[in-house]
Amino acid sequence: MSDKQRLKIAALVALSFTGIVVLIMALLVKAVITFQLALLMLVALLGLYFGFGVLIFLYRFVDRLK
């Protein structure tokens, strides 16, 4: 995979994360959700991105071992 492709993937992941955070903040400002729920959603989002990042890293690492 070329460096340009990796940079594009990283930019798309960062953009999707930022977009979801902005959506959660917009819901918080419009009082659709409470502060506690927004905080819970942000922590869960961070956990999902971190968890899937670890899974992808391990999958690629194990694939190289074969």
PDB file with one MODEL, atoms N, CA, C and O in Angstrom:
MODEL        1
ATOM      1  N   MET A   1       0.854  -1.172   0.000  1.00  0.00           N
ATOM      2  CA  MET A   1       0.000   0.000   0.000  1.00  0.00           C
ATOM      3  C   MET A   1       0.905   1.241   0.000  1.00  0.00           C
ATOM      4  O   MET A   1       1.833   1.342   0.802  1.00  0.00           O
ATOM      5  N   SER A   2       0.628   2.156  -0.885  1.00  0.00           N
ATOM      6  CA  SER A   2       1.474   3.337  -0.996  1.00  0.00           C
ATOM      7  C   SER A   2       1.183   4.332   0.135  1.00  0.00           C
ATOM      8  O   SER A   2       0.152   4.267   0.804  1.00  0.00           O
ATOM      9  N   ASP A   3       2.121   5.241   0.316  1.00  0.00           N
ATOM     10  CA  ASP A   3       1.963   6.245   1.377  1.00  0.00           C
ATOM     11  C   ASP A   3       0.781   7.160   1.108  1.00  0.00           C
ATOM     12  O   ASP A   3       0.114   7.607   2.041  1.00  0.00           O
ATOM     13  N   LYS A   4       0.520   7.439  -0.163  1.00  0.00           N
ATOM     14  CA  LYS A   4      -0.600   8.313  -0.511  1.00  0.00           C
ATOM     15  C   LYS A   4      -1.934   7.659  -0.147  1.00  0.00           C
ATOM     16  O   LYS A   4      -2.855   8.330   0.319  1.00  0.00           O
ATOM     17  N   GLN A   5      -2.027   6.363  -0.362  1.00  0.00           N
ATOM     18  CA  GLN A   5      -3.251   5.635  -0.017  1.00  0.00           C
ATOM     19  C   GLN A   5      -3.446   5.585   1.497  1.00  0.00           C
ATOM     20  O   GLN A   5      -4.565   5.746   1.984  1.00  0.00           O
ATOM     21  N   ARG A   6      -2.373   5.363   2.233  1.00  0.00           N
ATOM     22  CA  ARG A   6      -2.464   5.331   3.695  1.00  0.00           C
ATOM     23  C   ARG A   6      -2.877   6.682   4.243  1.00  0.00           C
ATOM     24  O   ARG A   6      -3.672   6.759   5.180  1.00  0.00           O
ATOM     25  N   LEU A   7      -2.342   7.749   3.663  1.00  0.00           N
ATOM     26  CA  LEU A   7      -2.699   9.094   4.098  1.00  0.00           C
ATOM     27  C   LEU A   7      -4.169   9.376   3.822  1.00  0.00           C
ATOM     28  O   LEU A   7      -4.846  10.014   4.629  1.00  0.00           O
ATOM     29  N   LYS A   8      -4.660   8.904   2.688  1.00  0.00           N
ATOM     30  CA  LYS A   8      -6.067   9.103   2.341  1.00  0.00           C
ATOM     31  C   LYS A   8      -6.982   8.350   3.318  1.00  0.00           C
ATOM     32  O   LYS A   8      -8.013   8.878   3.735  1.00  0.00           O
ATOM     33  N   ILE A   9      -6.610   7.135   3.676  1.00  0.00           N
ATOM     34  CA  ILE A   9      -7.399   6.347   4.630  1.00  0.00           C
ATOM     35  C   ILE A   9      -7.402   7.015   6.003  1.00  0.00           C
ATOM     36  O   ILE A   9      -8.444   7.109   6.653  1.00  0.00           O
ATOM     37  N   ALA A  10      -6.222   7.480   6.440  1.00  0.00           N
ATOM     38  CA  ALA A  10      -6.138   8.158   7.731  1.00  0.00           C
ATOM     39  C   ALA A  10      -6.971   9.431   7.744  1.00  0.00           C
ATOM     40  O   ALA A  10      -7.608   9.747   8.749  1.00  0.00           O
ATOM     41  N   ALA A  11      -6.970  10.164   6.637  1.00  0.00           N
ATOM     42  CA  ALA A  11      -7.773  11.383   6.556  1.00  0.00           C
ATOM     43  C   ALA A  11      -9.269  11.068   6.595  1.00  0.00           C
ATOM     44  O   ALA A  11     -10.037  11.798   7.221  1.00  0.00           O
ATOM     45  N   LEU A  12      -9.680  10.005   5.945  1.00  0.00           N
ATOM     46  CA  LEU A  12     -11.103   9.633   5.953  1.00  0.00           C
ATOM     47  C   LEU A  12     -11.555   9.178   7.340  1.00  0.00           C
ATOM     48  O   LEU A  12     -12.665   9.491   7.769  1.00  0.00           O
ATOM     49  N   VAL A  13     -10.697   8.443   8.035  1.00  0.00           N
ATOM     50  CA  VAL A  13     -11.034   8.008   9.393  1.00  0.00           C
ATOM     51  C   VAL A  13     -11.143   9.215  10.319  1.00  0.00           C
ATOM     52  O   VAL A  13     -12.075   9.310  11.118  1.00  0.00           O
ATOM     53  N   ALA A  14     -10.190  10.134  10.209  1.00  0.00           N
ATOM     54  CA  ALA A  14     -10.228  11.340  11.044  1.00  0.00           C
ATOM     55  C   ALA A  14     -11.448  12.194  10.718  1.00  0.00           C
ATOM     56  O   ALA A  14     -12.065  12.763  11.619  1.00  0.00           O
ATOM     57  N   LEU A  15     -11.796  12.286   9.449  1.00  0.00           N
ATOM     58  CA  LEU A  15     -12.962  13.066   9.042  1.00  0.00           C
ATOM     59  C   LEU A  15     -14.261  12.438   9.557  1.00  0.00           C
ATOM     60  O   LEU A  15     -15.161  13.151  10.002  1.00  0.00           O
ATOM     61  N   SER A  16     -14.358  11.123   9.498  1.00  0.00           N
ATOM     62  CA  SER A  16     -15.575  10.469   9.993  1.00  0.00           C
ATOM     63  C   SER A  16     -15.703  10.621  11.505  1.00  0.00           C
ATOM     64  O   SER A  16     -16.798  10.845  12.020  1.00  0.00           O
ATOM     65  N   PHE A  17     -14.574  10.500  12.220  1.00  0.00           N
ATOM     66  CA  PHE A  17     -14.598  10.682  13.668  1.00  0.00           C
ATOM     67  C   PHE A  17     -15.020  12.109  14.020  1.00  0.00           C
ATOM     68  O   PHE A  17     -15.864  12.316  14.893  1.00  0.00           O
ATOM     69  N   THR A  18     -14.436  13.074  13.346  1.00  0.00           N
ATOM     70  CA  THR A  18     -14.767  14.480  13.598  1.00  0.00           C
ATOM     71  C   THR A  18     -16.234  14.766  13.266  1.00  0.00           C
ATOM     72  O   THR A  18     -16.904  15.506  13.986  1.00  0.00           O
ATOM     73  N   GLY A  19     -16.722  14.187  12.193  1.00  0.00           N
ATOM     74  CA  GLY A  19     -18.122  14.390  11.810  1.00  0.00           C
ATOM     75  C   GLY A  19     -19.096  13.856  12.850  1.00  0.00           C
ATOM     76  O   GLY A  19     -20.100  14.500  13.153  1.00  0.00           O
ATOM     77  N   ILE A  20     -18.805  12.698  13.387  1.00  0.00           N
ATOM     78  CA  ILE A  20     -19.687  12.125  14.407  1.00  0.00           C
ATOM     79  C   ILE A  20     -19.620  12.943  15.699  1.00  0.00           C
ATOM     80  O   ILE A  20     -20.636  13.129  16.369  1.00  0.00           O
ATOM     81  N   VAL A  21     -18.420  13.433  16.051  1.00  0.00           N
ATOM     82  CA  VAL A  21     -18.291  14.285  17.242  1.00  0.00           C
ATOM     83  C   VAL A  21     -19.079  15.570  17.064  1.00  0.00           C
ATOM     84  O   VAL A  21     -19.749  16.019  17.995  1.00  0.00           O
ATOM     85  N   VAL A  22     -19.010  16.169  15.883  1.00  0.00           N
ATOM     86  CA  VAL A  22     -19.779  17.391  15.606  1.00  0.00           C
ATOM     87  C   VAL A  22     -21.271  17.111  15.692  1.00  0.00           C
ATOM     88  O   VAL A  22     -22.024  17.934  16.211  1.00  0.00           O
ATOM     89  N   LEU A  23     -21.702  15.972  15.197  1.00  0.00           N
ATOM     90  CA  LEU A  23     -23.119  15.601  15.279  1.00  0.00           C
ATOM     91  C   LEU A  23     -23.567  15.450  16.727  1.00  0.00           C
ATOM     92  O   LEU A  23     -24.653  15.903  17.087  1.00  0.00           O
ATOM     93  N   ILE A  24     -22.758  14.827  17.549  1.00  0.00           N
ATOM     94  CA  ILE A  24     -23.095  14.669  18.974  1.00  0.00           C
ATOM     95  C   ILE A  24     -23.163  16.029  19.654  1.00  0.00           C
ATOM     96  O   ILE A  24     -24.062  16.278  20.458  1.00  0.00           O
ATOM     97  N   MET A  25     -22.216  16.912  19.336  1.00  0.00           N
ATOM     98  CA  MET A  25     -22.219  18.253  19.934  1.00  0.00           C
ATOM     99  C   MET A  25     -23.434  19.056  19.488  1.00  0.00           C
ATOM    100  O   MET A  25     -24.000  19.813  20.277  1.00  0.00           O
ATOM    101  N   ALA A  26     -23.837  18.899  18.233  1.00  0.00           N
ATOM    102  CA  ALA A  26     -25.024  19.597  17.745  1.00  0.00           C
ATOM    103  C   ALA A  26     -26.272  19.116  18.492  1.00  0.00           C
ATOM    104  O   ALA A  26     -27.130  19.921  18.853  1.00  0.00           O
ATOM    105  N   LEU A  27     -26.369  17.818  18.719  1.00  0.00           N
ATOM    106  CA  LEU A  27     -27.499  17.295  19.483  1.00  0.00           C
ATOM    107  C   LEU A  27     -27.487  17.815  20.914  1.00  0.00           C
ATOM    108  O   LEU A  27     -28.543  18.069  21.493  1.00  0.00           O
ATOM    109  N   LEU A  28     -26.306  17.972  21.483  1.00  0.00           N
ATOM    110  CA  LEU A  28     -26.179  18.498  22.838  1.00  0.00           C
ATOM    111  C   LEU A  28     -26.601  19.961  22.898  1.00  0.00           C
ATOM    112  O   LEU A  28     -27.313  20.365  23.818  1.00  0.00           O
ATOM    113  N   VAL A  29     -26.172  20.746  21.937  1.00  0.00           N
ATOM    114  CA  VAL A  29     -26.511  22.180  21.919  1.00  0.00           C
ATOM    115  C   VAL A  29     -28.000  22.390  21.713  1.00  0.00           C
ATOM    116  O   VAL A  29     -28.578  23.307  22.296  1.00  0.00           O
ATOM    117  N   LYS A  30     -28.630  21.564  20.900  1.00  0.00           N
ATOM    118  CA  LYS A  30     -30.080  21.684  20.650  1.00  0.00           C
ATOM    119  C   LYS A  30     -30.910  21.056  21.757  1.00  0.00           C
ATOM    120  O   LYS A  30     -32.138  21.027  21.670  1.00  0.00           O
ATOM    121  N   ALA A  31     -30.261  20.556  22.789  1.00  0.00           N
ATOM    122  CA  ALA A  31     -30.899  19.963  23.963  1.00  0.00           C
ATOM    123  C   ALA A  31     -31.712  18.717  23.610  1.00  0.00           C
ATOM    124  O   ALA A  31     -32.704  18.416  24.274  1.00  0.00           O
ATOM    125  N   VAL A  32     -31.304  18.008  22.592  1.00  0.00           N
ATOM    126  CA  VAL A  32     -31.938  16.733  22.255  1.00  0.00           C
ATOM    127  C   VAL A  32     -31.444  15.656  23.209  1.00  0.00           C
ATOM    128  O   VAL A  32     -32.197  14.763  23.598  1.00  0.00           O
ATOM    129  N   ILE A  33     -30.167  15.750  23.584  1.00  0.00           N
ATOM    130  CA  ILE A  33     -29.582  14.819  24.529  1.00  0.00           C
ATOM    131  C   ILE A  33     -28.992  15.597  25.698  1.00  0.00           C
ATOM    132  O   ILE A  33     -28.705  16.789  25.584  1.00  0.00           O
ATOM    133  N   THR A  34     -28.818  14.915  26.813  1.00  0.00           N
ATOM    134  CA  THR A  34     -28.251  15.568  27.997  1.00  0.00           C
ATOM    135  C   THR A  34     -26.720  15.520  27.934  1.00  0.00           C
ATOM    136  O   THR A  34     -26.137  14.842  27.089  1.00  0.00           O
ATOM    137  N   PHE A  35     -26.095  16.251  28.841  1.00  0.00           N
ATOM    138  CA  PHE A  35     -24.635  16.278  28.900  1.00  0.00           C
ATOM    139  C   PHE A  35     -24.080  14.893  29.203  1.00  0.00           C
ATOM    140  O   PHE A  35     -23.086  14.472  28.612  1.00  0.00           O
ATOM    141  N   GLN A  36     -24.721  14.193  30.119  1.00  0.00           N
ATOM    142  CA  GLN A  36     -24.235  12.856  30.484  1.00  0.00           C
ATOM    143  C   GLN A  36     -24.317  11.890  29.295  1.00  0.00           C
ATOM    144  O   GLN A  36     -23.415  11.083  29.074  1.00  0.00           O
ATOM    145  N   LEU A  37     -25.402  11.986  28.544  1.00  0.00           N
ATOM    146  CA  LEU A  37     -25.551  11.108  27.382  1.00  0.00           C
ATOM    147  C   LEU A  37     -24.534  11.464  26.305  1.00  0.00           C
ATOM    148  O   LEU A  37     -23.982  10.574  25.657  1.00  0.00           O
ATOM    149  N   ALA A  38     -24.284  12.745  26.108  1.00  0.00           N
ATOM    150  CA  ALA A  38     -23.284  13.162  25.122  1.00  0.00           C
ATOM    151  C   ALA A  38     -21.900  12.662  25.522  1.00  0.00           C
ATOM    152  O   ALA A  38     -21.138  12.184  24.681  1.00  0.00           O
ATOM    153  N   LEU A  39     -21.581  12.772  26.799  1.00  0.00           N
ATOM    154  CA  LEU A  39     -20.286  12.288  27.278  1.00  0.00           C
ATOM    155  C   LEU A  39     -20.169  10.776  27.095  1.00  0.00           C
ATOM    156  O   LEU A  39     -19.123  10.278  26.681  1.00  0.00           O
ATOM    157  N   LEU A  40     -21.229  10.057  27.399  1.00  0.00           N
ATOM    158  CA  LEU A  40     -21.234   8.611  27.214  1.00  0.00           C
ATOM    159  C   LEU A  40     -21.054   8.246  25.744  1.00  0.00           C
ATOM    160  O   LEU A  40     -20.314   7.318  25.418  1.00  0.00           O
ATOM    161  N   MET A  41     -21.724   8.966  24.865  1.00  0.00           N
ATOM    162  CA  MET A  41     -21.598   8.700  23.433  1.00  0.00           C
ATOM    163  C   MET A  41     -20.185   8.995  22.930  1.00  0.00           C
ATOM    164  O   MET A  41     -19.663   8.262  22.090  1.00  0.00           O
ATOM    165  N   LEU A  42     -19.574  10.046  23.428  1.00  0.00           N
ATOM    166  CA  LEU A  42     -18.211  10.387  23.011  1.00  0.00           C
ATOM    167  C   LEU A  42     -17.201   9.343  23.499  1.00  0.00           C
ATOM    168  O   LEU A  42     -16.290   8.958  22.766  1.00  0.00           O
ATOM    169  N   VAL A  43     -17.372   8.897  24.733  1.00  0.00           N
ATOM    170  CA  VAL A  43     -16.471   7.863  25.267  1.00  0.00           C
ATOM    171  C   VAL A  43     -16.656   6.548  24.501  1.00  0.00           C
ATOM    172  O   VAL A  43     -15.682   5.859  24.199  1.00  0.00           O
ATOM    173  N   ALA A  44     -17.898   6.209  24.192  1.00  0.00           N
ATOM    174  CA  ALA A  44     -18.160   4.983  23.432  1.00  0.00           C
ATOM    175  C   ALA A  44     -17.584   5.087  22.020  1.00  0.00           C
ATOM    176  O   ALA A  44     -17.034   4.114  21.504  1.00  0.00           O
ATOM    177  N   LEU A  45     -17.705   6.248  21.400  1.00  0.00           N
ATOM    178  CA  LEU A  45     -17.150   6.446  20.061  1.00  0.00           C
ATOM    179  C   LEU A  45     -15.630   6.307  20.074  1.00  0.00           C
ATOM    180  O   LEU A  45     -15.048   5.667  19.199  1.00  0.00           O
ATOM    181  N   LEU A  46     -15.005   6.906  21.062  1.00  0.00           N
ATOM    182  CA  LEU A  46     -13.553   6.788  21.190  1.00  0.00           C
ATOM    183  C   LEU A  46     -13.147   5.329  21.407  1.00  0.00           C
ATOM    184  O   LEU A  46     -12.164   4.862  20.833  1.00  0.00           O
ATOM    185  N   GLY A  47     -13.902   4.620  22.232  1.00  0.00           N
ATOM    186  CA  GLY A  47     -13.623   3.206  22.473  1.00  0.00           C
ATOM    187  C   GLY A  47     -13.778   2.359  21.224  1.00  0.00           C
ATOM    188  O   GLY A  47     -12.979   1.455  20.982  1.00  0.00           O
ATOM    189  N   LEU A  48     -14.792   2.644  20.434  1.00  0.00           N
ATOM    190  CA  LEU A  48     -14.986   1.889  19.194  1.00  0.00           C
ATOM    191  C   LEU A  48     -13.841   2.118  18.213  1.00  0.00           C
ATOM    192  O   LEU A  48     -13.314   1.169  17.634  1.00  0.00           O
ATOM    193  N   TYR A  49     -13.461   3.370  18.032  1.00  0.00           N
ATOM    194  CA  TYR A  49     -12.374   3.665  17.101  1.00  0.00           C
ATOM    195  C   TYR A  49     -11.058   3.049  17.590  1.00  0.00           C
ATOM    196  O   TYR A  49     -10.297   2.498  16.795  1.00  0.00           O
ATOM    197  N   PHE A  50     -10.795   3.140  18.883  1.00  0.00           N
ATOM    198  CA  PHE A  50      -9.572   2.546  19.428  1.00  0.00           C
ATOM    199  C   PHE A  50      -9.609   1.023  19.303  1.00  0.00           C
ATOM    200  O   PHE A  50      -8.630   0.407  18.883  1.00  0.00           O
ATOM    201  N   GLY A  51     -10.741   0.420  19.667  1.00  0.00           N
ATOM    202  CA  GLY A  51     -10.873  -1.039  19.616  1.00  0.00           C
ATOM    203  C   GLY A  51     -10.731  -1.588  18.214  1.00  0.00           C
ATOM    204  O   GLY A  51     -10.014  -2.566  18.004  1.00  0.00           O
ATOM    205  N   PHE A  52     -11.398  -0.979  17.255  1.00  0.00           N
ATOM    206  CA  PHE A  52     -11.274  -1.455  15.877  1.00  0.00           C
ATOM    207  C   PHE A  52      -9.880  -1.184  15.324  1.00  0.00           C
ATOM    208  O   PHE A  52      -9.386  -1.947  14.494  1.00  0.00           O
ATOM    209  N   GLY A  53      -9.244  -0.111  15.771  1.00  0.00           N
ATOM    210  CA  GLY A  53      -7.866   0.152  15.361  1.00  0.00           C
ATOM    211  C   GLY A  53      -6.930  -0.946  15.827  1.00  0.00           C
ATOM    212  O   GLY A  53      -6.062  -1.394  15.078  1.00  0.00           O
ATOM    213  N   VAL A  54      -7.108  -1.380  17.074  1.00  0.00           N
ATOM    214  CA  VAL A  54      -6.287  -2.472  17.610  1.00  0.00           C
ATOM    215  C   VAL A  54      -6.562  -3.769  16.840  1.00  0.00           C
ATOM    216  O   VAL A  54      -5.632  -4.509  16.519  1.00  0.00           O
ATOM    217  N   LEU A  55      -7.829  -4.044  16.547  1.00  0.00           N
ATOM    218  CA  LEU A  55      -8.160  -5.261  15.802  1.00  0.00           C
ATOM    219  C   LEU A  55      -7.543  -5.252  14.408  1.00  0.00           C
ATOM    220  O   LEU A  55      -7.013  -6.267  13.957  1.00  0.00           O
ATOM    221  N   ILE A  56      -7.608  -4.125  13.733  1.00  0.00           N
ATOM    222  CA  ILE A  56      -7.031  -4.032  12.392  1.00  0.00           C
ATOM    223  C   ILE A  56      -5.516  -4.193  12.458  1.00  0.00           C
ATOM    224  O   ILE A  56      -4.921  -4.867  11.617  1.00  0.00           O
ATOM    225  N   PHE A  57      -4.892  -3.570  13.464  1.00  0.00           N
ATOM    226  CA  PHE A  57      -3.442  -3.699  13.625  1.00  0.00           C
ATOM    227  C   PHE A  57      -3.058  -5.161  13.856  1.00  0.00           C
ATOM    228  O   PHE A  57      -2.122  -5.661  13.232  1.00  0.00           O
ATOM    229  N   LEU A  58      -3.769  -5.841  14.740  1.00  0.00           N
ATOM    230  CA  LEU A  58      -3.448  -7.244  15.021  1.00  0.00           C
ATOM    231  C   LEU A  58      -3.700  -8.137  13.817  1.00  0.00           C
ATOM    232  O   LEU A  58      -2.934  -9.069  13.568  1.00  0.00           O
ATOM    233  N   TYR A  59      -4.762  -7.867  13.069  1.00  0.00           N
ATOM    234  CA  TYR A  59      -5.054  -8.651  11.874  1.00  0.00           C
ATOM    235  C   TYR A  59      -3.927  -8.514  10.855  1.00  0.00           C
ATOM    236  O   TYR A  59      -3.491  -9.503  10.266  1.00  0.00           O
ATOM    237  N   ARG A  60      -3.458  -7.291  10.652  1.00  0.00           N
ATOM    238  CA  ARG A  60      -2.371  -7.074   9.695  1.00  0.00           C
ATOM    239  C   ARG A  60      -1.064  -7.677  10.194  1.00  0.00           C
ATOM    240  O   ARG A  60      -0.277  -8.189   9.398  1.00  0.00           O
ATOM    241  N   PHE A  61      -0.821  -7.623  11.509  1.00  0.00           N
ATOM    242  CA  PHE A  61       0.393  -8.205  12.082  1.00  0.00           C
ATOM    243  C   PHE A  61       0.393  -9.722  11.921  1.00  0.00           C
ATOM    244  O   PHE A  61       1.406 -10.300  11.527  1.00  0.00           O
ATOM    245  N   VAL A  62      -0.724 -10.367  12.220  1.00  0.00           N
ATOM    246  CA  VAL A  62      -0.811 -11.817  12.099  1.00  0.00           C
ATOM    247  C   VAL A  62      -0.717 -12.234  10.637  1.00  0.00           C
ATOM    248  O   VAL A  62      -0.133 -13.271  10.324  1.00  0.00           O
ATOM    249  N   ASP A  63      -1.281 -11.443   9.750  1.00  0.00           N
ATOM    250  CA  ASP A  63      -1.221 -11.746   8.316  1.00  0.00           C
ATOM    251  C   ASP A  63       0.210 -11.730   7.816  1.00  0.00           C
ATOM    252  O   ASP A  63       0.570 -12.516   6.939  1.00  0.00           O
ATOM    253  N   ARG A  64       1.032 -10.845   8.364  1.00  0.00           N
ATOM    254  CA  ARG A  64       2.442 -10.793   7.945  1.00  0.00           C
ATOM    255  C   ARG A  64       3.241 -11.980   8.480  1.00  0.00           C
ATOM    256  O   ARG A  64       4.276 -12.331   7.912  1.00  0.00           O
ATOM    257  N   LEU A  65       2.780 -12.593   9.552  1.00  0.00           N
ATOM    258  CA  LEU A  65       3.503 -13.726  10.123  1.00  0.00           C
ATOM    259  C   LEU A  65       3.361 -14.981   9.265  1.00  0.00           C
ATOM    260  O   LEU A  65       4.223 -15.859   9.314  1.00  0.00           O
ATOM    261  N   LYS A  66       2.316 -15.077   8.501  1.00  0.00           N
ATOM    262  CA  LYS A  66       2.052 -16.287   7.712  1.00  0.00           C
ATOM    263  C   LYS A  66       2.950 -16.381   6.504  1.00  0.00           C
ATOM    264  O   LYS A  66       2.855 -17.339   5.737  1.00  0.00           O
TER     265      LYS A  66
ENDMDL
END
